Amino acid sequence: QVQLVESGGGLVQPGGSLRLSCAASGTIFSIYITGWYRQAPGKQRELVADITGGGRANYADSVKGRFTISRDNAKKMVYLQMNNLKPEDTAVYYCKLQASWGQGTQVTVSS
């Protein structure tokens, strides 16, 4: 059974940075695409970025140039470095692997 645990969310001012982490267990991690999604109040969940087992990354247009996704297959970890955060980045951020989701971590960007 796949388990995902996110961490690293919090409150940050506009222009600030946060790094989200997702720890995976219960699966062969390295062969699967892993993704970060987010859901803002009243909106649908959307893809932020995903990354293949080999490290090829894909980003939503809204975060290109500001966010960086990475993974450590040996540690079964995936990361999301978020720079130059904007109020519109405020959302619950979820890690996804195969059909499993983490519990989410809140990111709030506000002055």
Summary of the structure (lengths in Angstrom):
residues: 111
radius of gyration: 13.1
end to end distance: 40.1
largest distance: 41.0
contacts: 327
relative contact order: 0.33
helix: 8%
strand: 51%
